[in-house]
């Protein structure tokens, strides 16, 4: 087994900033407060939203899909599936339609256990990518 210091450094996606040495602010995180008087900080204003990245959305949905297939075989991966879907949700904020589809699928799975329609989500990712390529191509 490789020790953490012996593992290769992760490569950022083409559209993502270098994330190897920088902590990624998440929505709702409040930065550490210095000692002294308490400062009221609105968590929504404390950290900027992360940069949206379709490659990362695709990566997290793919991971959730694989984990879901193993979850159906009895592996205890429910929390991991929800976590990956949430990460995909965070990465898709630039595209409201895609964001909504992922968010509703995650919430539906989380609250009722209904199977996420990963094929439909993948189709929405492809449609979003095609629109992006058309807009910039």
N, C-alpha and C positions, 0 to 999 in steps of 0.2 A: 504494500500500500504506500502510495506517495504521501510524503509529509507536505503540509501546506506550502512551505518554502520551496519545495522541489517541483510543485505543479507548474505547468506552463501558464503564463499570464493570459487572461482572457482578452480576446480581441473585440473592440467595439464594433458595432454595426457601421456600415458606411455612412448612415445618416445620423448616428448618435455621437454625442461628445464623448471624450475619453472618460470612462467610468471606472477605470481600474484603481485609481488612487483617491477618487473623490466620492464622499458619501452622497447618495442620491436622496435629495429631499422628497419626501412623500407628502401628499396632501394631508393637512391636519397636523403635521409635526411642528412642534414648538422648539426653537433652538434653546440650548442650555442657557439658563439665566445666571448672570454673575451674582456673587454674594452681595447682600445689601437689600435695599427696599424692593418690594415686589413690583414688577412691571406687568401691567395687563396687556397681553398680546392676543389678538384675534388669530387663532390657528389658521384660518383661511388666508390671512395676509402674511403669515409668518414665513411661508416658503412658496416660491413660485411653482407653478405646475411643471411637471417634467416635459421634456420635448417629446412630441409624438413621433412614433417610428413604426411604419408598417411591418418592417422585418421583425421587430420585437413583438408586435401583436401576433404575427404569424407563429413565431417561436413559442410564445406562451400558450396560444390556442393549440398548437401541435402537442406540446407537453401535456396539457390538460386532456386532450383526446386520448393520448397513449395511456395516461394514468386512469382515465375513465374505463378503458377496455380492461385494464387489470382490476379495477374496482369491481367490475361486473363479475370477475372471477373470485371475488372474496377478499381482495387485498384492502387494507384500511386506508385508502388514499383520498377519502372525501375532502378532508381539509386541504390537501395539496391541490386538488382539482379546483376548489374554490379560490385558493391563493393564486394559482396561475391565471384563472379567469379574471380575477381582480387586477392582476398586473397587466393583462391584455387590455382591460378596460381603461386603466390609467394611461397606457401607451396610445390609446385611440381617441383621446379627447379632441384632437384636431378635426376628426371626422364624425360629426354628431350622429349620423345614421348608423354607422358601424358601432360607435360607442353605445348607442341605445340597444342595438341587437345583442351585443356582448353582455351589457349590464342586465338586461331582462333575462337572458339565458342563465346568467350566474345566480341572480336572485331567485329565479324559478327553481333551479336545482337546489339552492341553499335552503329555501323555505319548504318546498314540496317534494324534493327528490326527483322531479321530472328530468328525464334525460335531455341534456343540451343537444341541440341540432347542430353538431359540429360541421356537417357538410354545408348547411345553410350559412353558417358563420364564415366558413372558408370561401364560399361563393361571394359573400359580402366583402371579404378582404380582397378578392380578385377584382371585383367591380370597383372598389376604392382605388386599388393600384392602377387599373386601367384609366380611371378618371384623372388620377395624378399624372400618369404618363402623357395623357392627351393634353392636359393643361400645361405641362412643361416641355412636351416633346414637339 
